[in-house]
Amino acid sequence: MSADRKMMRVLKGEAVFPPPLWMMRQAGRYLPEYRESRKQAGSFLDLCYSPDRAVEVTLQPIERFGFDASILFSDILVVPHALGRDLRFEEGRGPLLTPITPGEIDALDTEAFHVNLEPVYETVRRLRAQLPHETTLIGFCGAPWTVATYMIAGHGTPDQAPARLFAYREPEAFRKLLALLADQSAAYLIRQIEAGADTVQIFDSWSGVLDEASFEAFCVEPVARIVRKVHEVHPDVPVIGFPKGAGTLYGTYRQKTGVTALGLDWSAPLSQAIELQKQGAVQGNLDPLRLVAGGKALSDGVAAILDALKGGPFIFNLGHGIVPETPIVHVEAMVRQVRGETG
């Protein structure tokens, strides 16, 4: 049963110390074995859609560091891709899509959605079979707002101005897009759970660029819709929400979306994290650049988080994904410190 896994105990509200530990983007370019697998796969999407290779790279950080959780290797943009939008990844530029127009939203193809994503579900099934029993398996999706920003701009932007303008100028079309993405994302998470995921995380990487009213309409409401639909089918499966940059709105987000646990970015003060922890599990929130720097910057950052949050339900993580230039020895040092190991 998944209930005896360390991270699952925390997600159910238990205080466990040392806390469970994993990292966002833990299967990534900082690992030489990942870079080799990526080279052999050909393209990033080939890596995502090949169960053999996706399982291989997902397991790499578990084998190396023994993290308490393993997150499916995939990408948030497989959802629009499965809906029929073109997608490619270019070195140095990231994901590229043809920008969607208001008139194209009704043409998104929901019929072939699960067929297109079957390689992902197969990856989840294989992972659950191959992971150590004690390791929690995390499925995930992108939040509708964040996924929509890429569909509208066609690429990443510094402040998501194209999506914000689209939302203001075409409010009905934008609401329709968010609702469709919420429904399809919920179905996607449900299938991941049925394939073996113990818990799921919703990544809203761009929630921090919105004003308060837009945050409510574009972030909170669509995620609440996803959580509701997932829990209608799997009421006991915890859902982690990660609205990066939510600031003072983190508490509102948890209350109104119904997420089980909150992922915090590194800018969230630990005093705020302590208050949020009173309502349920929190996850985070080491600055990824402390992990790059190592030494005192790393050890002080880890110590402050552990000291602040050790009394309640807490999952140690970074405040965003690990960056490619992170030295492996620094990750090893972080793992030892979090686990209270010496040497």
N, C-alpha and C positions, 0 to 999 in steps of 0.2 A: 504494500500500500504506500501511496505517496505521502501520507500523513506523517510518517516517521522521518522523512527527509528534513534536514536541518532548516533549509530555507522555507519549506512548507510550514514548519512549526512557527516560524516567525510571522509568516503571512497570516496565520491563524490568530496572531496576537500574543504569542509567547516571547518573553525576553530571553534570549540565548546569548551567552558570552563564553568564549569569543564568538563574534557574530558570523553568520554565513557570508561568503565573499565570492563575488564574480565581477567581471568588468564588461562594460559596454564596448563592443567591437573587439572582444578578447581573441577572436579568430581574425587576425589581420596582419598588415604589412610589417609590423614590428617583429614578427616571427619569421626566421629564415625558411622554416618548413612551409609556411603559408606562401611565401613568395615563390617557392619552387612549385607548389601545387597550382598556384595562379598562372605561372608560366606554362605549365603543361596543359592547363585547361583551354588555353587559347584566348577566350574572352571572359569578362566578368560574368556575363549572363550565362555563358556555358557552365561556369563554375556553380552558379546558383541553381541551374536546372538539371545538373547531373547529380543524381542521388549518391553515386559512388564518391565523387569529388567533394560534394557538400558535406557528407558525413565525415570524410577524411579531415577537412579543415575545421569542422565543428569540434572534433575530438582532440585536435592538436593542443589547444591550451589546457584541456582537462588532463591529458597525458603528461604535459610538462609541469603544470602548477597544482593540479588536484583541486581546482575550484569547486565550490559547493553547488554551482549551477552551470548548466550548459545552455547557451542560447542558439537556436536554430540559425545556421548560416544562410542568409538570403538578403533581400533588399526591400525596403518599403515600396519601391516603384514596380515590383512585380504585379501589384494590384491594377494600376492603369494598363500595364502591358497585357495582363490577362483579359482586360476589357476591350482589347483591340487597338490600343494606342501604340505607336511605334516607340521604341526605347533603345538607346545604345549608350555605352559608356566610353568616353575618350580620355586617354591619359592626360592629366593636367587640366581637364575641363569638367570631369565628372559626368553625371547623367545628362543626356540630351533627348528631348522629345519634341515633336511638332506641337506648337501651342494650340490648345483647344479653343474653339470659338463657341459662343452661346448656342449656335444652331447645331453643333455637333454633339451636344450632351445627350440628346435623345437617341443618338446612333451608337452609344456605347453598348457593346455586345455582352450582355449578362448570360446568354445561353451557354457559351463555351467557357465560362469563367472557371469552373472547377476542373474541367478537362485540361485547360491550360496550366492549372496549378497542381495537377496530379504529381509531377515530380517533387514538388515541395512536400506534399503529404507523405509520399514514399520516403523522403529523407527523414521526416519526423518519426515514422514507424521504425525505420532502421536505427535511428539514434536511441530511441527508448529501449530497443532490444540490445544495443551494444554498450550503452553507458553503464557505469557502476550503479548498483541499486540506490546508493545513498545520494546520487547526484540528481538534483532537480532539473527537469527539462523545460525550458522557457520557449514558448511560441511568441510570435509578435506580428504587429502590423503598424503601419504609419497611421497617425490620426488623419481624419478627412481634411482638415485645414492644411496640414503640412503637405500631404499628397497633392492636394489641389494647387498649392503654390507652384509645384514643379509642372503640373499639367498645363497651367495657364501661362507661365513664363517660358516654359520649354527648357529651363535650366535653373540652377541655383542663382539667387541674387542676394545682395547684402541685406536688404530690408523688406523683400517681397512686395515691392511697390506694384508690380503688375497684377498680382492677385488682389491686393487691397483695392486698387482702382476698379478691377473687374467686379469685385463684390459691391462697391458703392454704385457703379454705373449700371450693373446688370443684376440687381438683387434677387429677382425671381430665378434667373438662370443659375446664379451662384448657390442659392438655397437648394435647388434641384440637384446640383452636382454634389453638394455636401451630403444630402440625404442618400443619394445613390451610393456614394463612397462609404457612408456609414453602414448601410445595409449589406453591401458586398464585403466590407471588412469584417463585419460581425459573422457572416457566413464563413469567411476565410478562417477566422479564429476558432469557430466551432469545429470546423473540419480538422484543424491542427490539434485541438483537444481530443477529438475522437481518434486521431492517429497516435496519441500518446503524450502530448504536452501536459505537464502538471499545472502550469500557470501560463498566463499570457501578459505581454506588456504592450501598451499603446504608446508609440513615440510621437510626441508633438513638438518637434525640434524648433518650430518657428512660432510658437505661441507668444513669445516675448516681444513681437513687433506690433502687437495689436493694442488699440485703446480698450477701455473697460467694456464698453457695449459690444464691440466686435469680439472681444475675448469670450464673452457670454454666448454670443450667437454662433461664432465660428469654431470655437474650441470646446466650450462646455457642453452645449446642446448636442452636437454630433457624437461626442464621446459618451455622453449619457445614453444616447440611443444605442450605441454599440454595447455598452455594459448591460443595459436592460435586455437586449436580445440574446447576448451570451448567457446571462443568468437565467433567462427563461428556459434554456435548454440544459445548462450546467450550473445550477445555483451554488454549488460548493466550490467551484473553481475560482481561485483568487485572480483578480485583474489588477495589474500595476499600471498606473498612469504616470507619464513623464512629460509634463508640460514645461519644457525648458524655458526659463526666463519669466515664469509666471509671477515671481516676486511676491507682492502682498496678496495676490489672488490664489495662492496655493491652497489655502484653507477652503475658500469658496469652491474651488475646483473639486476637491475631494468630496465635500458635502453635496454638491449638485450633480456630480457625475456618478457617484456611487462606487468609485474605484476602491479596491481593498487596501492598496498601498500606494504611497506617493514616492516617485523618484524625484530627487532634488538636484538642481544644478549647483555648481560650486559657488555661485553668488548668493545662494540662500544662507542667511546667517544661522549659526548653530543655535542661537537663542530661539529663532523661529522654528527650527527643526525640532527642538525640545517640545515646543507647544504643539506642533503638528503630530508629534509622536503620541500625544495623549489621546488622539482619535484613532490611532492605528499605526501599522508599520510604516516606517520611512526607509528610503534607500538612497545611498549616496555617501558623500558628495565631494570627494577629493578633487581639487583642481588637477586636470590631466597634466598641466605643465609642472606641477610639483613632482609628478612621477618622472617627467623628463629630466628635471633638474637633479633629483636625488639628494642625498646628504641630509643636512639639517632641514632644508625646505620640505623634504618628503617626510622625515620622521616627525617633525613638528605638526605638519598637517594631519597625518594619520593619528597622532596622539590626541590632538584636540577633538577630532571627530569621535574617537573611541571613548574619551572621557565624557563628552557631552551626551552621548546617545546610548551608553552601555546599560542604562537602567530600564530600557523599554524595548519593544520590538523593532529591530534594526537590521538592515542588510548593508554590509559595506560594499561600496561601489565607487566609481568615479562620478564626477558631476557632468560628464559627457564621455564620448568615446575616447579610448586610448589613441594617441597619435603615432604615426609610423616611426618617428625618430626616437621613440622611447627605448632606452637600453633595457635589455632583458634582466640584467642584474638588479635594476631598480625595482622591477616587478617582483623579483624574488625577495628583495629586502622588504617590500610592502607586505607580501604574503606572510613572511616570518613575523613582522611586527604585529599585524592584525591577529595572528594566531598565538601570539605570546611565546614564540619560539626564539631561542638564542642561537648564535653562531651564524 
